Amino acid sequence: MAGMNREIRSYVLRRGRMTSLQRRSLTTLRGSYCIPFSEERLDLAQLFPDHREVILEIGFGMGDATAQIAADRSSQGFLGVEVFEAGVGKLLSEIKRRELCNVRIIVHDACEVLRAMIPDGSLAGVHIFFPDPWPKNRHHKRRLIQPPFVRLVAEKLKRGGYLCVVTDWDDYAEQILAVLGAEPLLANRYDGYAQSQGWRPETSFERKGRKDSHLIREVYFVRRDV
Ligand SMILES: C[S@@+](CC[C@H](N)C(=O)[O-])C[C@H]1O[C@@H](n2cnc3c(N)ncnc32)[C@H](O)[C@@H]1O
């Protein structure tokens, strides 16, 4: 992970108020569905014995998309990584409400999780929906989508595995397209931005972006056969 400065975090820990359901879900369900961060590689086959394909979602927020996609694709396992505890509580409550058997969560910095826990060539897909835009120029270095991070993600994908990133922030969209386009392990499935992926449900940050009349842009790249 040369070049990735881990002193610079791509998030600030939001303290947002937790509902009593979110808090209760965190207390009672964490042990069943959350995996503690560890420096050891995960055994994905052991974690998802009934699911041959595993999709990683980075920064799931309140987990709207995670829960819906996991419900729609019961044959795949979903590993969600998030640091926002209210969101983790919300997703845990949805896992329980929808009786989802194919979702696990890691509450930790996704860059560290990728580096330490995810085996190379193991993921069928990676979802990054509305990464924090860090709009001020002096904060651009905190943006998640940077070349060393994208290289790391690409290394974790299986051949043919996909990386789907969506943003409502114009100059971040350009940066994402350029950075992914410059990564030799990835190939763009589209000519420039992707068409809207029908399987992707609207998230709360997407709703906010649309309300502010922001254009939603998606990119969809696949791991090359190299
Ligand atoms: C703008 S929100 C989008 C949330 C959700 N994907 C949506 O579309 O509503 C970005 C989320 O990414 C999380 N995040 C940012 N950097 C992260 C990192 N390095 N590891 C884990 N989560 C991260 C933040 O905590 C935040 O909840």
Ligand as a Chemical Component Dictionary entry (heavy atoms), coordinates in Angstrom:
data_LIG
# 
_chem_comp.id                   LIG 
_chem_comp.type                 NON-POLYMER 
_chem_comp.pdbx_formal_charge   0 
_chem_comp.three_letter_code    LIG 
# 
loop_
_chem_comp_atom.comp_id 
_chem_comp_atom.atom_id 
_chem_comp_atom.alt_atom_id 
_chem_comp_atom.type_symbol 
_chem_comp_atom.charge 
_chem_comp_atom.model_Cartn_x 
_chem_comp_atom.model_Cartn_y 
_chem_comp_atom.model_Cartn_z 
_chem_comp_atom.pdbx_ordinal 
LIG C1  C1  C 0  -21.317 10.525 2.391  1  
LIG S1  S1  S 1  -21.561 9.071  3.315  2  
LIG C2  C2  C 0  -22.442 8.003  2.191  3  
LIG C3  C3  C 0  -23.150 6.909  2.901  4  
LIG C4  C4  C 0  -23.947 5.932  2.023  5  
LIG N1  N1  N 0  -23.076 5.186  1.132  6  
LIG C5  C5  C 0  -25.013 6.653  1.239  7  
LIG O1  O1  O 0  -24.915 6.699  -0.001 8  
LIG O2  O2  O -1 -25.959 7.164  1.856  9  
LIG C6  C6  C 0  -19.946 8.347  3.322  10 
LIG C7  C7  C 0  -19.795 7.290  4.395  11 
LIG O3  O3  O 0  -18.518 6.681  4.246  12 
LIG C8  C8  C 0  -17.981 6.419  5.534  13 
LIG N2  N2  N 0  -16.525 6.341  5.375  14 
LIG C9  C9  C 0  -15.712 7.296  4.867  15 
LIG N3  N3  N 0  -14.446 6.871  4.858  16 
LIG C10 C10 C 0  -14.457 5.607  5.377  17 
LIG C11 C11 C 0  -13.443 4.669  5.625  18 
LIG N4  N4  N 0  -12.152 4.907  5.344  19 
LIG N5  N5  N 0  -13.803 3.487  6.179  20 
LIG C12 C12 C 0  -15.109 3.223  6.471  21 
LIG N6  N6  N 0  -16.122 4.080  6.245  22 
LIG C13 C13 C 0  -15.794 5.270  5.699  23 
LIG C14 C14 C 0  -18.457 7.593  6.386  24 
LIG O4  O4  O 0  -18.498 7.257  7.756  25 
LIG C15 C15 C 0  -19.849 7.848  5.815  26 
LIG O5  O5  O 0  -20.845 7.170  6.536  27 
# 
loop_
_chem_comp_bond.comp_id 
_chem_comp_bond.atom_id_1 
_chem_comp_bond.atom_id_2 
_chem_comp_bond.value_order 
_chem_comp_bond.pdbx_ordinal 
LIG C1  S1  SING 1  
LIG S1  C2  SING 2  
LIG S1  C6  SING 3  
LIG C2  C3  SING 4  
LIG C3  C4  SING 5  
LIG C4  N1  SING 6  
LIG C4  C5  SING 7  
LIG C5  O1  DOUB 8  
LIG C5  O2  SING 9  
LIG C6  C7  SING 10 
LIG C7  O3  SING 11 
LIG C7  C15 SING 12 
LIG O3  C8  SING 13 
LIG C8  N2  SING 14 
LIG C8  C14 SING 15 
LIG N2  C9  SING 16 
LIG N2  C13 SING 17 
LIG C9  N3  DOUB 18 
LIG N3  C10 SING 19 
LIG C10 C11 SING 20 
LIG C10 C13 DOUB 21 
LIG C11 N4  SING 22 
LIG C11 N5  DOUB 23 
LIG N5  C12 SING 24 
LIG C12 N6  DOUB 25 
LIG N6  C13 SING 26 
LIG C14 O4  SING 27 
LIG C14 C15 SING 28 
LIG C15 O5  SING 29 
# 
